[in-house]
Amino acid sequence: MNCTRSLWGFVKSIFLLAVVLLTGCSSLDKVLGIGGGGSGTPKNATVSGPYTVAVTSTKNNGTISVYVNIVTQSGTSLSGTPNTLVCQGNVVANCVGNDPPVSTDTFIGTISGNNLQINLSYTNAQGTDTVTLTGTVSGKSISGTYTDSQGDGGTWTATQSSSPAGTLSGAINSTSNPLTIPPTLTVVTTEGQNSALTGTATIQNWPCFASLNFSSGMAIGGTLTLSDSANNVLIIGVPSGAKIFSIEYRVGSSAPACSGDNGTGTLTMQ
């Protein structure tokens, strides 16, 4: 009986040695049930949907907010939709993009595993700036460092944005002709396919319009844009706090009332 066991152990050892010689140690790991069984190709992180990117300069502590809808085009490449917004200091009036052919920002990148590189190009006071952002994906957030073509550099973080659709209320006032009692408004929006926004607004104490009908609009990252083409009114809002939006309105030169007026305000998600 002992001889039989010894013979079986010898045969088993010869078999495992043959596996090592023919296929390598990784296959032996699989046979023995130990180790990772080979490195393989790492799965790329999923990065898609609306994102808010906060960029902070380590040279002057300046900040830039980037609002983008990311579309993963393939396993390794991604891009933002053409309406990407870049807002210096997160101030609505400083936002550029989503205004072709006057200004269009580009946001393209590659991803390998959890490592990400993005090239962002937009126009500022110094001209066209190309920003290279490198970072690491962790769940629904991304963080890393950046350099740009104008000699700046710093850190950045990105988080997925919630939809701005819903009921919002607040107040606005004209920049050039402010009213003693600011007009109040309630905006109700719905988000459809491809981040499209539509909705309505009811307004009190505004001599321009009592209501607006937003036939078109867009949720870009965490921001909102709403357009009433009949009355030639545009509203742009950027997040400035939890459920709070800083907004700017513009009345076009061909509007039936208050042509050329513009102003600012605040809306809060209800």
Protein Blocks (a to p, Z undefined) as FASTA:
>chain_A
ZZmmmmmmmmmmmmmmmmmmmnojklmmmmnopajhijbjadddddedjdddddddfklo
pacddddddddfblmbccddfkbccdehhiaklpgcjiafkbccddddddehjaccdddd
dddfkbccddddddddehjaccdddddfeopacdddddddddfbdcdddddddfklccfb
acdddddddddehhiacdddddehiakbmbdcdfbdcdehjbccdddfknopacddddfb
ehiacddddddfkbcbhghiacddddddZZ
